[in-house]
Amino acid sequence: MSPSLQREETPEFYRRRYEQLMAQARAVNAKRPPPTLKPNPREIAPKDIVSEDRIPGGWYCTVRVPCGRTLRIVNDHATPGVSALIWNADEPSERYNPADTVKLQWTARIGRGKILLSDMGRVLVSVTDDTSGDHDSIAGGSTSESNTRNYRAATFRNTRDNFVLAASKHGLSPRDVGPCVTFFAPVSTDAEGRFFWRENAISPGQYIDLRAEMNLIVALSNCPHPLAPGAWRAEEVRAILWRSPPPEAGDFCRNASEEAKRAFENTEAVGR
């Protein structure tokens, strides 16, 4: 490697390059006409509900979500965090990748109109509705260590162990359990870049809608986020699988940016 190339390949060099690309992408996307996103119904018609799971506090469930169906996660009691892992049901070696999800959309703020990407650069889900807007794609889910630190309860159930159990029910192993996204987790950073939890940001009854863009296996863990402060009440959350309307021609999630359009094209190139 030449000395000049060595001088360029530094963390500061890559930071500058990333910021330049981000500025260019945001400038291009800002010129695009804003697409519309019709909100989903707040109350789902009973005829459209395929199944409903109630997940007790500390427990988990797995849901198979066919392509085109929507999974609504409802936080009736404002519990501090519902973690999710997502696999391609037809090829489970493909799974959710938070790094690409953040990088492609130039933001860590997941919410209505955003997409969740796989480690193959394909779209797993579109976020077609969201009444919270506070979801963490960086800090991860709880572990036995975080439970011991926060609650002094080493035997308290945690997200990492829940996901290992959930994976095993689908023929998967701990190596298939990667980083997760945690919904209803208002995590921010302070001036020093340290994570902190914004208290009183979660309200009872908030929900998020995830439309499957391929056949999926979704594991949900109802355990408190590692940064959630104070005592935790073991309240249930709901996971509702429902028949959502098909995306419209100007679908917001697909057309939000050039990067999103390419991710959908990658998805469709190999079939769904």
N, C-alpha and C positions, 0 to 999 in steps of 0.2 A: 504494500500500500504506500502511495506517495506521501511525503510529509504534508503537502498542501491538502490532500484529502483527509488525512488524519486530523488536521487542524479544524476542518469543517465538521467532521462527524463528532460533535459534542452535544450534550443536552441542550445547551443554549442555541446551537444551530438548528436542532429539530424543533425547539420551541418557536423560534422565529418562523421557520417554514410552516409549522402548523397554523400559527396565527395569520400568516399571509394567505394560506389556502382557505382558512375560515372566513377571513374578510372578503375574499373573492367570491366564495360560495354564497355568503349572505347578501352581497351586492347583487349577484345574479338573481337569487331567489326573491329579493325585495322588489324586483321589477316585474315579477310574475303577477298576473291578476289573481287576487285572492279567491281560491275555490270555496264553494259552499259545502257545509257539512250539516245535513239535516239531523237534529237531535233524535236519539232513540226515545221511545215512549218511556216515561218514568214508571208507569205501571204496565207490566207485560201481560198481554191477554192470556188467560189460562190455556187457550187452544194452542198457543205458541210455545208453551213451556214443555220441554222434553224431559227434564229431570231437575231435581233440586236436592242438594246435599247440605246438611247442617253440620258444621265442623265445630265440635266443642273446643273450648279454650285448651291449648296445649296439644291438640291432636292435628291430624292431617287427613287429606283425602286425595284421590286421583280421579281425574275425569278425562274420558276420551272425547275430544271435540272434533267432529268431522269438519272438513273444509267448508266454509260458508256459514257455519253456525257460530253463535256468539255465546261466550261465557261471561255472565255478570257476577261479580264478586261484591257482596253487600255487607257493609260493616255496620250492623244495626246498633251496636253498643259502643262505637268509637274506640275499639281496641287498638293498641299501638303497634300495628303492623300485621300484614298477612303476606308471607313470603311465597314466591312462585318459582318453580322450575318448569321448563317447557321443552319437550322433545318432539321431533318429527316421528309420528307414529309408524310410518312406513319404513323409516331408516333411523332408529333411535340414536345412532352415533352422531347425528346432526342435532344440535341443541342450542338453547338460548345463549347468546354472547353479549354481555352487557357492554364490553369495550367497544365492539363494532356498533352497537346500538347508539351509544353516546357519540362516537367518532363520526358516524355517517350523518347524524342530525345536528352536529355541532352544538349539542347541549346535553346536559345530564337531566334536564327537566322532562320527565315522561308525563304525558297527559293526552287529552283529546286531540286527535289529528296526528299523533305520532305512531311509529311502528316499532316492533321489537324484532330484532334481527337474529338470525342463526349464525353459527360459526362458519357457514358456507356463503354468507352474504345474501341470504334469502330472507323473505318476510315470513315470520311465524304468525304474528297477529298484528292487526290494526286496532288502535285504541279509538273506537268509534263514539264513545261517550265517557264522561268522567266528571263526577261532581265533587271530587276532592282536589286534584291537582298537586298533591303532596305524595310523591312516590320516590323511593330511594333505589338507584341503580348502581351504587358504588360500595356502600359499607357492608352489604351482605346480611345474612340471617344470623339468628342466635346459635350459640354453641353451648356445650356444658360449661366451658370456661366463662363465657359471658354471663350465663345464669348464676354461676357461683359468685362472680364479681358483683352483679347487680342485685341479686336476691338471696345470696347465701344459701342457695339450694342446689347442691350438686346433682340431686336426683330429679330435679325439675325437667320436664320434657323440653327439648330444644329443636330448632329447625334442622340443623345438620343431621341429627339422628332420625328425625322424621323423614327427611328426604332419602336417606339410605334405605329405610323401610319401604317408602313409596316406590323407589326404583326397583327393589327386589321383587315387588309384585308384578313387574312387567319384564322380568328376566334380565334386569340391569344390575350393575354392581356399583360399589362406591366410586369407582373410576368414572362412572357416568354422571356423578353428582358434581356439577360445577358451580360457578357463581350464580346467584339468584337475583331477582328483583323483589323488593318488598314494597307492597302497596300500603297506602295510609301511613306513611312514615315521613313526617315533615323534618327532614334532615337538611341543614344548611351549613355553610362554612363562615367562620368569622374572619376578621381582617388578617389573622395569621394563617389562614388556610386550614384551621382545625374544625372538625365536624362538631355540630351541636344540634340538639333537638329543640324545635320551636314548640313550646307548650301551648295547649288550647287551640291547636290548629286543626284538629280532627273533630268532626261533628257526627253524632249518631245518624245512621241511615245513608251515609255516603256510599257511592258505588262506582265501579269502573267496568266498562264493557270491552271485552277482547274478542274481536272477530277473527276466526281462524282462517289463515290464507293457505293452509295445507292441513292434512289430517294430523292431529296433535294428541299427545299425552301431556296433561297438565297436572302437576303436583302442587297442592296448596298446604301450607303449614301455618296454623293459627297460634303462633308464639310471639311474644313481644320482641320488638326490634332491640338489638344490643344497646342502643343509645337511649331507649325509652326510660324516662326517670320515674321514680316513685313506685308505689305498690301496684301490682297488676291483678285485675279481676279476670278470672277465667270465663269470659263470655263467648258465646258462639258467634260464628259468621256463616253466611250462606253463599253457596255457589250454585247459580241457576244457569242451566244450559237451555238456550231458547233459539227458536227459528227466527232469525233476524232477516229484514229485507235485504235483497241483493244490493251491492254497491251501485250507485248511479254513475252515469257517464263521466261526470266531473268529480269523482270521488276524492274527497279532501286528502285522505291519507296517502293515496297514490300520487296525487299531483301537488303535494305540499312543497316539493323541491325536486331538482334534477336528480339528486342522490336517491330520493325515495322512488322515483320512476325507474331508475336503473335497478334498484333492489327488487321491485316487482317484476321487471323484465327477466332478471336472474331466476326468480321463482318460477315464472311461466316457461322458461326455456327448457327446463327439465321435467315439466309436468307437475301437477299438484297431487 
